[in-house]
Amino acid sequence: MYTVGRIVICKRGHDKGNPFVIVHVDGEYVFLADGRTRKLSKPKKKKVIHIQITDSIFSEIAQRLVEGNLRDEQIRNVLLRFRNEEV
């Protein structure tokens, strides 16, 4: 359900309505990045009850995270593709 590489939408806070990628899962918290305001170096910590999961999972993001060669630019590109598909 809450897996690395899944795109989620924030339901609460000043990020409400914005898509993010899950970059880490820790119990009832997930760490989110969008490559712009929330970069990989300092992801946003959110409770899972404050996010809405989507059907979009980008396995390439998860694989690159495990390998340690994911960049913020790649997250921005994935979210751009997600927004274009959503419209």
N, C-alpha and C positions, 0 to 999 in steps of 0.2 A: 504494500500500500504506500507507505512513505519510503521511497527508495531514491538513492542518489541518481540524479539525471532527470527526475520527474519535474515537470513544470507545474507550479502551483500559483494561485492567485491569493493575495492577502485580503482578508476580510475585515481586519481591524488595524487601527493606527494610521499614521500619516502616509503609509504605503498602500492604503486601501485601494483595491482595484488593479494594482500593478502586478505583472507576472514576474516570477523569480524561478530560479533553478535550485533544487535541493542539492547542496554540496556535502552535507553531513547530517546524520540522524543520531540523536542521543536521547533515548527514552521518549519522554513526552515533548521534547524540543527538536526542532529542525533548524539547520543553519542554511540561510538563503543568500544567493548572490545574483546580481543582475549585470555585473560587469561595468556599471556606471557609478551609481551612488553607493552600492554595496559590492565591493570588490572581493576577490578570493582571499586577499590578505586580511580582510575584516568583514566576514559575512554577518548577516542579520540573524540574531537568535529569536525564534518565534515559537510559541506553543502551537502544537498541532491543531488545537481547537480554533485558532485564529487564521487558519489557511484553508483554502478550498483546493482539493486536488483536481487535476485535469487528466485526461486520457493520454496526454502527450508525454512520452518518455524518450529521451535521447540517450541511447546506450553509448554513443560516442563520447558524451560528456562523462559518464561514469567510468568508461575505460580510460580516458585521458586523466581523470582524477587519480585513479589507481596508479597509473604510470607516472604521475607527477609532472605532466607536461601540458596541463590545461592553462589557458590564458584568459584574461577578462574579455579580450576581443572575441574569442570563440563563443563565450557565453552570450555576448551582445548579439552575435550573428544568429545563434539558435533562437533567442527570444524574438528577433526580427522575423525569422521564418515563422515562428509560432503566431505572431501578430498578423502576418499576411495570410496565414491559413485560416485564422479565426474570422476574418472579415468576409 
